[in-house]
Amino acid sequence: MSVELAEVVNPRLVQALLRRDPAGLREALPSATLLVPALAHRDGEIVVQTRRGPRGRTLVCAFTDLEALRAWDRHPANAAVALDCAAVAELVPEATIALNPAGPGAHLLDAEALTAWSGASNGNGHRTEAPGTVALGDPGRRRALREQANHAHELARRTAASGDLSAACEQLQPAIQACAELGDQLHGAAAALELARWRAGTGSIRLALAGWQEAAGTTAALGEIDLALDALLDAAELAADNGLTAEAETLSVTALDLAAGSDFSDRLISLWRTLHA
């Protein structure tokens, strides 16, 4: 159906996402209209935009409102469409759905679950709001918090460029905290990848490796496979350069699993070991 993007709002769903409330999600999704990025073909056909998730699984991003969409893509396609949750699930029945990957309240679920929940009756039970979630239901409040996060991130980058990596690590913390408040897993993970690089530069190798691996898993789950693979391979190279052979192998295998799946990586690793025996 055609709806002006700015008219799509889902306050109940946003609150459930911010609360990380599965029951609230099941109640709010059946009546929700979601914004889904789409591509317009030359013949005028509109096709929902899909992404490559971990192990080759199809991933579709969907958003509760225009602020959430623009947080993910500052210039969303004019062909973005508004669909109810049942329609999203029907279009991509085998996909993973990423709700608001850049917040508020990023959440992953299978299309099968979306189909099942779309037929559920809406609940009307009272739920206690967590502190801060009411304010962040307002897109304007979210934009203000994102601006604060961006300011802190830019300050940290300037400090890192000046060579003071330890100070940059400290200055980045408010940006990471703001992303956590927003449930913005995508930008939080991107900041964590940068933090890992700076920590590596200060000599905190194991802490950097752990940060790289965790953030890479998040970015991969949200459809940023190339970013995740680059991070894992950077971490593997750092581990190898510092004599951490086991860690380097684990990170390399994790990257291979994300790109091709564990069955393929197991066979390939077995072949490599045979060749080098």
Secondary structure, 3 states (H helix, E strand, C coil): CCCCHHHCCCHHHHHHHHHCCHHHHHHHHHHCEEEECEEECCCCCEEECCEECHHHCEEEEEECCHHHHHHHCCCCCCCCEEEEHHHHHHHCCCCEEEECCCCCCCEEEEHHHHHHHHCCCCCCCCCCCCCCHHHHCCHHHHHHHHHHHHHHHHHHHHHHHCCCHHHHHHHHHHHHHHHHHHCCHHHHHHHHHHHHHHHHHHCCHHHHHHHHHHHHHHHHHCCCHHHHHHHHHHHHHHHHHCCCHHHHHHHHHHHHHHHHCHHHHHHHHHHHHHHCC
